């Protein structure tokens, strides 16, 4: 194996509908069952009393969180010098949000990308603060691998940490990361569930059941979350999302010095994926040479085959042990074993191939069919020690630890061999067309990364007014890649590429200073960095020196400087935040634009921005979550000349202004009304300074979408909830692919009726 040592850095299942029917019957039965905690004991059964639960740092607001879940954040959010948005499960329930993408609508500065050749079409493709954040998604602080759509049925809250945070997690994006916090068992007995039906043939059921247990171990509890879903997509023909999942959680020792948690998550998806709609005729669509313009196509058009599929199976097991060594000192150890398997075939829309003739009914658009079978695996063990102590008059809140992580990805590509896929009628595509078979060609990419890291975070409290926060992470990693490509011009057709390897060290850090004019407010200044080494996004190193994943290139480095303020108002029930920041990414590999180009790592992008947020309880009847972000995204050093010149251009998928809001108001004792407005400014699809050189869609139009909700309590146990999304039936582009030939339409106006059960 050819290794390069870098010295450049010191540092078969029941159908979803059947499952829904079973759950709809089982839930009321479970709800009538006497809770274990209240069940009559046998005469000789000893009396068991669980220790009193002590809850600290909770504001009492449905929308506002006071702390991040990770022990690496040593202070409450109000004293943490970083922009962190926490989206609680109560907000997701009011919105009937089902996916991570829907949850992230609650924070500004985030857009979604459609992707190329199915690589991100089928998953969560996130752009945040101007940079790709797709590979910076975590579950309970551990990286979550795979290009899949994540469901939130087992999620307590979604945390969006903005700004590069290499000290938190190692390699990552310049924008930050997203962390999903799983539900775990508690000592409270409850039976919760939701049954939802809606337009576009949507049916979904979830159950959340929790029981304290008498196992002879104090503080034992079991929780089970279950999901069954059969969803169409409003405004889209043929596209489907079928899911089944369950997530048991067993906790031993709640309320005692030693607590052990076992979590398991299983999700199975059987989807018909969306290959997109042609962008032809949209506003700011540019025709190519010799092409006519015309009216936009119907956004309901489905250009794929009913045999297209996207099958996902996810297994995730987590074990965590926590022990309080003394008051204020806790030792934690977490082990995670995860396996995700995705198998899909997708028909994607490409460029318009013919607009000749006077009859638009004869115009055609190209299509490609491709597929992939991909497995992602992770095995990690992480140890953390959190403690508080003093050195003289200076107080310390220290969080330190070490991590061992092994991540592996095996990707097998599928494609059409021989006769190419035929074009589709532009305005009237048919699922009855002839679709060429997609076969496994033998091409593959196998990659893995093994890393070991040590870190420390400390908050120094000099007085009631002054705090200094710092974090440092040293990480050593080894990445290796083996691959083979399919060629129609060679014999044999499978061409084995030379194995590649890279070993290097990364040293990441962050530092912040906090001034507290009052106990409920803070003003802070923080700086941080993160690295993305070659192959860091997908474990795939490249033999090409013109590729950023070449092991001979330096890691890209992201940095951020942020000045902000945070205030807890109304007794801590409402949080107001404001921040101004500058994020940069450098060491990007770019061409000099010459006819015979030379590539060097001089590329640099910058985003200057302002972000404001307001989350919590405004009055006892009114809860609010609102945020607005302004970004000025620029390419400082890019391709200087030629057809691809973008030096001084804008960063793609980064709207200047975004706004998100959601509010709920308790109008009567048993009536709650709510709603929200989302605004996304114009999004640039191309950074090219000569846009006519790149036909297809150049920019997407800005849009505003309004949603509404009304909930009525039939009793203390049952609530009916009606949601109407896209209230004014706004047509808009939700995401677009790199080439600008296809887009994903925003969902048309739709309604969901839910029955929420609580016993």
KAZI-V805007 format. One line per field, one symbol per residue. ss: DSSP state (h for helix, s for strand, l for the rest). A space follows every 10 residues. Layout:
BEGIN
ss=???
END
This chain:
BEGIN
ss=lsssslllll lllllhhhhh hhhhhhhhhh hhlllhhhll llllllllll llllllllll llllllllll llllllhhhl lllssssshh hhhhhlllsh hhhhhhllls ssllllllll lllllsssll ssllllsssl lsslllllll slllssssss sslllhhhhl lllllsssss ssllllllls ssssssssll lsssssssss ssslllllls ssssssssss ssllllllls ssssssssss sslllllsss ssssssssss ssllllssll llllssllll llllllllll llllllllss ssssssssss ssssssllss ssssssssss ssssssssss sssslllllh hhlsssssss ssssssssss ssssssssss sllsssssss ssssssssss ssssslllll lllsslllll llllllllss ssssssssss ssssssssss sllllsssss ssssssssss ssssssllll lllsssllls ssssssssss ssssslllll ssssssssss ssllllllll lsllllllls lllllsssss sssssssssl lllsssssss ssssssssss slllllllss ssssssssss sssssssssl lsssssssss ssssssslll llllllllls llllllssss ssssssssll ssssssssss llssllllll hhhllsslss llssssssss sssllllsss ssssslllll llssssllll lsssslllls ssssssssl
END
